[in-house]
Amino acid sequence: MTRTMSAAVCTRLDQRLSGVQLQQVAIPEPGPGTLLVQVAAAGINYPDVLMCQGRYQFKPDPPFIPGMEVAGHVVSVGDGASRFAVGDAVMGGTRLGGFAGFAVLDAAATHHKPASLNMEQAAGFQTAWLTAWVALVRRGALQAGEVLLVHGAAGGVGMACVDLGLHLGAIVIAVASTPEKRAILQARGAHHVIDPAGGFKDEVKALTGGRGADVIVDPVGADAFDGSCRCIAFGGRLLVVGFAGGRIATLSSNLPLIKGFSVVGVRAGEHARQRPDEGAAHQAAILDLASRGIARVHVGDVLPLAQAVEGLHLLQDRKVIGKVILVPDAG
């Protein structure tokens, strides 16, 4: 008899995500180099929203199970994955399949869970912290004493960038849209926390003595990108991480010429696929930070798997503080 599990399945593409439905599907089998993991927690990421809308660069055909990162326990080990054993607590990334009771993970992209992270935190660790590391260290070359401006700073990637920027010795300016978000970022240690309402560029210029920010992390796009081009320092690096604001901004080439700044794309997962050696080094670095308790994950919402659509809406509507985590039913 085929064993089944609950899964949040994208049955059709839809802008308001109505095609995501809870279904019973067959439990997958691990192949060579993979692990079958009983999912204890799954992190929701903005690409999950875009994939279920058909708007992401990776476009799986429905039906598919979204979910890019999970944490749980190994229940079966495929050939060639011998560094893991049944019962190991692990966390890992996958393009699809995480919003389910069980998931097959590539052993090469799976890691033993650090004791410093619980399951919910581990499920929200990988994407946020890998993106932060690639953005600030590899692509942005952030230096101690530089000014770092983080848009969407109360989201998963934003919080990781705030924490990593502080760890690297930067002066961190965090941008967040609500008083609750700003209070959390202030308590987290950001040097300055500002409201984007009515524009932010003048405040950034004032905080930096007119010089502007050296490195800007932009997962928002739209007005955040436009304003960033006006408050970036000469020689600065504007890091394009995403477009949560909905509008993909355009840039007049005279601005980076006159101000001498660079616009740099950040795709942490693709970076690892294109340059595996660098990807392995990035992963080792963030795991070290997690093991030392430096890499933190703020879990804002924990929802049952049956509420996957509600969780996706939290990201789509930009109501998230930190990470939204889905928890499958036990069993």
VMD Tcl script that draws the C-alpha trace (Angstrom):
set ca {
  {0.00 0.00 0.00}
  {1.29 3.46 -0.92}
  {2.06 5.60 2.10}
  {0.71 9.13 1.90}
  {1.34 12.47 3.53}
  {-0.27 15.89 3.69}
  {1.20 18.49 1.37}
  {0.37 22.01 0.26}
  {0.15 21.53 -3.51}
  {0.09 24.31 -6.10}
  {-2.58 22.94 -8.44}
  {-2.72 26.02 -10.68}
  {-0.99 29.37 -10.96}
  {-2.91 32.31 -9.52}
  {-1.95 35.82 -8.41}
  {-3.85 35.48 -5.13}
  {-2.54 31.95 -4.55}
  {-5.95 30.27 -4.56}
  {-4.41 27.34 -6.44}
  {-2.51 26.18 -3.33}
  {-4.50 23.39 -1.68}
  {-3.85 20.84 1.05}
  {-3.86 17.34 -0.44}
  {-2.84 13.79 0.37}
  {0.02 12.68 -1.87}
  {2.45 9.78 -1.95}
  {5.50 9.98 0.29}
  {8.52 10.25 -2.04}
  {11.42 7.81 -2.07}
  {15.05 8.96 -1.78}
  {17.37 8.23 -4.68}
  {21.18 8.18 -4.88}
  {22.75 11.07 -3.02}
  {19.51 12.12 -1.34}
  {17.76 11.84 2.01}
  {14.13 11.40 2.98}
  {13.44 13.80 5.83}
  {10.36 13.94 8.03}
  {9.67 17.65 8.03}
  {9.41 19.29 11.44}
  {9.26 22.82 10.03}
  {9.37 24.51 6.62}
  {10.31 28.12 5.94}
  {8.28 30.27 3.55}
  {10.27 32.48 1.17}
  {9.22 35.10 -1.35}
  {10.20 32.88 -4.32}
  {7.58 30.40 -3.09}
  {4.97 33.13 -3.60}
  {6.29 33.97 -7.06}
  {6.46 30.33 -8.17}
  {2.82 29.79 -7.19}
  {1.96 32.84 -9.31}
  {4.12 31.77 -12.28}
  {6.28 34.90 -11.88}
  {9.61 33.39 -10.75}
  {12.54 32.69 -13.09}
  {12.20 28.98 -12.23}
  {8.74 28.01 -13.48}
  {7.63 24.50 -12.49}
  {4.42 23.26 -14.10}
  {1.53 22.55 -11.71}
  {0.91 20.45 -9.81}
  {3.96 20.92 -7.62}
  {4.74 21.22 -3.91}
  {6.43 24.55 -3.09}
  {8.85 24.99 -0.23}
  {12.55 25.82 -0.49}
  {13.89 25.03 2.96}
  {13.08 22.57 5.71}
  {14.31 21.20 8.99}
  {13.54 17.77 10.36}
  {14.84 14.26 10.98}
  {16.31 11.80 8.52}
  {14.12 8.73 8.02}
  {15.85 7.14 5.02}
  {19.28 7.52 3.42}
  {19.96 7.04 -0.28}
  {23.15 5.55 -1.69}
  {26.07 7.95 -1.50}
  {24.70 9.97 1.42}
  {26.56 8.10 4.14}
  {27.55 11.16 6.19}
  {23.96 11.09 7.47}
  {22.17 8.47 9.54}
  {18.54 7.77 10.30}
  {17.43 10.03 13.16}
  {19.86 12.88 12.43}
  {18.44 16.37 12.93}
  {19.10 18.22 9.70}
  {18.25 21.35 7.74}
  {18.52 21.91 4.04}
  {17.47 23.76 0.94}
  {15.51 22.47 -2.03}
  {13.81 24.21 -4.94}
  {10.54 22.34 -4.36}
  {8.85 19.93 -1.98}
  {9.22 21.50 1.45}
  {5.56 22.17 2.27}
  {4.83 18.56 3.13}
  {5.11 15.93 5.83}
  {8.20 14.45 4.18}
  {10.71 15.89 1.70}
  {13.58 14.52 -0.33}
  {16.71 16.63 0.09}
  {19.97 16.56 -1.83}
  {22.55 15.36 0.68}
  {25.08 17.85 -0.68}
  {22.72 20.72 0.20}
  {21.75 19.34 3.62}
  {23.51 20.01 6.91}
  {23.35 18.80 10.48}
  {21.27 21.22 12.52}
  {23.33 23.35 14.90}
  {22.30 22.99 18.53}
  {21.92 26.78 18.71}
  {18.85 26.66 16.41}
  {15.55 24.99 17.17}
  {13.64 23.35 14.31}
  {11.60 26.45 13.44}
  {14.70 28.64 13.42}
  {16.64 26.08 11.38}
  {13.87 26.04 8.77}
  {14.26 29.81 8.38}
  {18.04 29.93 8.42}
  {19.37 28.80 5.06}
  {17.89 31.18 2.51}
  {18.08 34.32 4.64}
  {21.61 33.90 5.90}
  {23.08 32.58 2.66}
  {21.57 35.57 0.84}
  {22.93 37.95 3.47}
  {26.42 36.46 3.27}
  {26.61 36.47 -0.53}
  {25.17 40.00 -0.63}
  {27.35 41.67 1.98}
  {30.58 39.68 1.86}
  {30.89 38.28 -1.66}
  {29.04 40.82 -3.80}
  {28.99 43.95 -1.65}
  {32.46 43.64 -0.06}
  {31.19 45.43 3.04}
  {33.99 46.80 5.21}
  {34.06 47.69 8.90}
  {33.12 51.32 9.40}
  {31.10 51.59 6.19}
  {27.44 52.60 6.24}
  {25.00 49.81 5.40}
  {21.41 50.67 4.48}
  {18.95 47.75 4.60}
  {15.49 48.01 3.05}
  {12.80 45.58 4.16}
  {14.91 45.18 7.27}
  {12.21 43.39 9.28}
  {11.96 40.50 6.81}
  {13.99 37.31 6.99}
  {16.73 38.45 4.60}
  {16.63 41.98 5.98}
  {17.15 40.87 9.58}
  {20.00 38.59 8.54}
  {21.64 41.53 6.74}
  {21.21 43.75 9.81}
  {22.79 41.12 12.05}
  {25.61 40.32 9.64}
  {26.31 43.99 9.01}
  {26.65 44.59 12.74}
  {28.92 41.55 13.07}
  {31.13 42.90 10.26}
  {31.45 46.27 12.00}
  {29.26 48.38 9.72}
  {27.09 51.31 10.76}
  {23.63 49.91 10.07}
  {20.60 51.94 8.98}
  {17.47 49.76 8.93}
  {14.33 50.76 7.02}
  {10.98 49.31 8.12}
  {7.38 50.33 7.54}
  {5.65 49.95 10.93}
  {6.39 51.00 14.51}
  {6.39 47.34 15.62}
  {8.98 46.41 13.01}
  {11.14 49.41 13.85}
  {11.04 48.62 17.57}
  {12.25 45.08 16.95}
  {15.11 46.29 14.74}
  {16.14 48.88 17.30}
  {16.21 46.20 19.99}
  {18.25 44.02 17.62}
  {21.02 46.61 17.59}
  {20.60 48.65 14.40}
  {22.31 52.02 14.83}
  {19.49 53.92 13.11}
  {15.94 52.79 12.27}
  {13.88 54.88 9.86}
  {10.40 54.96 8.37}
  {10.26 54.89 4.55}
  {6.98 56.83 4.48}
  {7.40 60.10 2.66}
  {10.82 59.10 1.39}
  {13.99 58.07 3.19}
  {16.82 59.55 1.14}
  {16.96 62.87 2.98}
  {17.19 61.11 6.33}
  {19.95 58.81 5.10}
  {21.88 61.80 3.78}
  {21.42 63.61 7.10}
  {22.57 60.59 9.12}
  {25.71 60.30 6.98}
  {26.66 63.98 6.86}
  {25.53 64.22 3.25}
  {27.76 61.37 2.09}
  {25.20 58.59 1.70}
  {25.33 54.84 2.31}
  {28.26 52.76 1.10}
  {26.28 49.53 0.67}
  {22.52 49.28 0.18}
  {20.57 46.01 0.35}
  {17.34 46.23 -1.66}
  {14.88 43.31 -1.60}
  {12.01 45.74 -2.32}
  {12.67 47.47 -5.64}
  {10.15 50.12 -6.77}
  {10.49 53.38 -4.79}
  {13.15 51.87 -2.53}
  {15.46 51.40 -5.51}
  {14.73 54.86 -6.91}
  {15.48 56.55 -3.60}
  {18.57 54.44 -3.03}
  {20.13 55.78 -6.22}
  {19.77 59.26 -4.68}
  {21.34 58.52 -1.30}
  {24.21 56.18 -2.16}
  {27.79 57.26 -1.53}
  {30.34 57.70 -4.30}
  {31.76 54.26 -5.02}
  {28.82 52.60 -3.28}
  {27.30 49.21 -4.07}
  {23.54 48.90 -4.56}
  {22.63 45.22 -4.09}
  {19.50 44.07 -5.92}
  {17.99 41.14 -3.98}
  {14.34 41.17 -5.03}
  {11.20 43.08 -5.91}
  {8.79 42.71 -2.99}
  {7.48 46.21 -3.73}
  {5.95 44.87 -6.95}
  {7.52 47.25 -9.47}
  {10.83 46.39 -11.12}
  {12.65 49.70 -11.19}
  {14.63 51.07 -14.12}
  {17.83 53.07 -13.93}
  {19.12 55.97 -16.02}
  {22.76 55.15 -16.70}
  {23.89 58.70 -15.97}
  {23.28 58.14 -12.25}
  {25.87 55.39 -11.67}
  {28.24 57.27 -13.97}
  {28.00 60.56 -12.10}
  {27.95 59.01 -8.62}
  {30.41 56.21 -9.40}
  {28.26 53.48 -7.84}
  {27.64 49.89 -8.89}
  {24.34 48.04 -9.18}
  {24.98 44.40 -8.28}
  {22.61 41.46 -8.59}
  {22.48 38.93 -5.74}
  {21.30 35.34 -6.32}
  {22.80 33.23 -3.57}
  {21.50 29.87 -4.76}
  {22.51 30.46 -8.37}
  {25.91 31.67 -7.22}
  {26.47 28.30 -5.55}
  {25.29 26.42 -8.65}
  {27.58 28.43 -10.94}
  {30.57 28.46 -8.57}
  {30.34 25.39 -6.31}
  {33.65 26.01 -4.51}
  {32.58 29.49 -3.48}
  {29.15 28.17 -2.58}
  {30.68 25.62 -0.22}
  {32.77 28.33 1.41}
  {29.70 30.54 1.89}
  {27.81 27.67 3.48}
  {30.67 26.83 5.83}
  {30.87 30.48 6.90}
  {27.19 30.82 7.83}
  {27.13 27.45 9.59}
  {30.07 28.63 11.69}
  {28.15 31.78 12.58}
  {25.13 29.68 13.54}
  {27.19 27.30 15.68}
  {28.58 30.29 17.59}
  {25.15 31.81 18.12}
  {25.89 34.83 15.92}
  {23.49 33.92 13.11}
  {20.05 34.41 14.62}
  {16.62 33.75 13.12}
  {13.56 35.68 14.26}
  {10.47 33.51 13.82}
  {7.49 35.83 13.60}
  {4.72 33.36 12.75}
  {4.33 29.59 13.08}
  {1.36 28.16 11.17}
  {0.07 24.65 10.56}
  {0.64 23.28 7.07}
  {-3.10 23.62 6.39}
  {-2.63 27.41 6.57}
  {0.07 27.55 3.88}
  {-1.95 30.03 1.82}
  {-2.26 32.36 4.82}
  {1.50 32.15 5.30}
  {2.16 32.95 1.65}
  {-0.18 35.94 1.91}
  {1.81 37.29 4.85}
  {4.82 37.54 2.55}
  {2.87 38.77 -0.44}
  {1.26 41.53 1.63}
  {4.53 42.39 3.40}
  {3.16 41.70 6.88}
  {6.02 39.43 7.95}
  {8.38 40.14 10.80}
  {11.31 37.77 10.43}
  {10.29 34.35 9.10}
  {7.00 32.57 8.61}
  {7.25 28.85 9.38}
  {4.88 26.01 8.48}
  {4.61 22.99 10.76}
  {3.16 19.72 9.40}
  {0.92 17.57 11.57}
  {2.83 15.00 13.60}
  {2.82 11.46 12.30}
}
mol new
graphics top color blue
foreach p $ca { graphics top sphere $p radius 0.5 }
foreach p [lrange $ca 0 end-1] q [lrange $ca 1 end] { graphics top cylinder $p $q radius 0.2 }
display resetview
